Amino acid sequence: MADAFQRLPQAAPARDGALSVRACQPRDAARWDAFVHACPEATFFHRAGWKTVIEQALGHRTWYLYAEAGGEIQAVLPLVEIDSRLFGHSLSSLPFCVYGGIAAVSEPARIALDQEAQALAARLNVDFLEYRNLEVRHPGWHAKNLYVTFRKELYPETEQNMLAIPRKQRAMVRKGIKAGLESVLDEDIGRFYLAYSTSVHRLGTPVFSRKYFRLLKETFAQDCELMVVQNAGRTLSGVMSFYFRDEVLPYYGGGTGEARELAANDFMYWELMRRACERGIRIFDFGRSKRGTGSHDFKKNWGFEPQPLHYEYQLHRARAVPDHNPLNPKYRLFIRAWQKLPLALANFVGPYVVRNLG
């Protein structure tokens, strides 16, 4: 997708101290990531590696923009263009990710990137421009009040974290412990993918490709961890987690049909929490859930309080905010039909569908 950046007007060489907006090139990746690591507003999803994963695994065009002054990056904005006959034409920061938007250390740099993104959306003639923010940035834009995130500071001692889990949920964790479940770290995606694909199929949701998860692991290396829960050698559940600064984010997780009976998912998240505590990780980010769903309630049962996510939309060709999610009544028949597909067929077809959902 290198030609994508050739279509973006390049700023003229800036005078010393003057602000300029540029498109990220491969040679800029290290500088980009150094800024992301240091910028308080940035998240794991602002890392340059997502550009590689989304381009190579999902086939979408990316527009990674940064503003700099005096040779120093002041703000970054990762954008992905999805052009789908079924789900529309969008420019988003960042699809397939919980958080996105502009991460900046100066307001002029933020404004410069925002203006460039809006101009780019108009040139591409997209349906809408989307920012996935933790805070409100554009009060006048359309918004989606659907998602919340769950973040909590861990205690420094393992037993403190166990006792902080509400009683009923703590009992489920202890059930898994008493059942003799074991957590192991893995370098290969095979066992994780078995548990995850089985879980999303049961929910009637298309699954990502093996290539997508393999690229995530290869791209982010030690910052992308695979943990599997097993019993007598049988895989019950698995989770792919991301590590960023002093945070851990369990991002993709699921279990087989046997997992619920043995509380394997409950045990899995406790084991991740325990391991994170022992590593000195400070924040456990349970990630995004839709209001009114089982996932939302599950995370609340752990004692996490929901925090609203501010997804903002500047409409261009579209007349309304997109509503591509399983809670939309028009997808109910699709979900029921998908649940009836053989798992092997669902895993084959799923990646062609989910790549356009964002």
Residue, then its C-alpha position, 0 to 999 in steps of 0.5 A: m500500500a505504499d502508493a497510498f502515501q503518494r496520493l497524499p499531498q506532501a508538506a514542503p520542507a518546514r522552516d525550523g520550528a514550523l509545523s508540517v504534516r507528513a505521511c508516515q514512511p517505513r523509515d519513520a516507524a521508530r520515531w513514531d513509536a518513540f513518540v507513542h510510548a512517551c505521549p500520555e494520550a497515546t495507546f497501544f493501538h497508536r503503534a505503527g505496527w498496526k499499519t503493517v497488520i491491517e494492510q497485510a492481513l486485512g488488505h485495507r489502505t492506511w493513512y498514517l499521518y504525523a505533525e512535526a516541528g523542529g524535527e520532533i513529532q508533535a502528534v500522530l493520527p493513524l487512519v484506515e480506509i475501508d471501502s466495502r460494498l456491504f458496509g460502506h466507505s469509511l475513514s476511521s481511527l482506528p477500525f478493529c481497535v478500541y481506541g484511536g483518534i489524534a494523540a498529541v502533545s500540542e494543540p496546534a499539532r492536533i488541529a493540523l492533523d484534524q484538518e488534514a484528516q477532514a480534508l482527506a475524507a472529503r478527497l476520498n469521498v467517504d461516507f464518514l470520518e470516525y475517531r475512537n476517542l477516550e474523551v470528547r473532542h468534537p461536541g458538534w459531531h455525531a456520536k455513538n453512545l454504545y460502547v464502554t471500556f473497563r480499566k482498573e488499577l491493580y494492587p501490588e500484591t496478588e492476594q489483594n487482587m483476589l480479595a478485590i474481586p466481588r464474592k460471586q465472581r471470586a467463587m468462580v475463579r476458585k472453582g477453576i483453581k479447584a478443578g486443577l486448571e493450568s495456564v501456560l504461555d504459548e508462542d504459536i497461535g494454534r491452541f488460542y485460535l481453536a478456543y477463540s474461533t469456537s467461542v465467536h462461532r457460538l456467538g454467531t460472529p465471523v472470526f478473523s483469519r489465522k494470518y491476522f493473529r499470526l501477524l499480530k504476534e510477529t509484529f508486536a513480539q513480546d508485547c503480544e502474549l498468548m495464554v492458554v488454559q488447559n485441563a489434562g492436556r485439553t485446551l479449554s480457553g485462550v487469550m491474546s493480550f497486549y502490553f503497553r507501558d504499565e498496562v495489560l489489555p486482554y484483547y481477544g479471548g474465548g473458550t470451548g464448550e467445556a470451558r463454562e463447565l469448569a469456569a475456564n474463562d474466569f480462571m483465565y482472566w484471573e491468571l492473566m491478572r495474577r501474572a500481570c501483578e507479578r510483572g509489576i503491571r499497574i493497569f488491567d484494561f478489560g477492554r470494550s463492551k457494548r452496553g446491555t450485553g453479557s460481556h458488559d455484565f461479566k466485566k462488571n462482575w469483576g468489580f470494574e466500573p464502565q467508562p464511556l467511549h466517545y466515538e465521533y463521526q463527521l458525516h460526508r456522504a452518509r446521512a446517519v451514523p453507521d450501526h454495524n453491530p450484533l445488537n442491530p435487529k437486522y443482523r439477527l437472522f444472519i447471526r442465527a444462520w452463522q451459528k448453524l454453520p459448521l465450524a470449519l466453514a465458518n472459519f473459512v468464510g468468516p475472515y472475508v466478512v469480518r475484514n470489512l466490519g471494522 
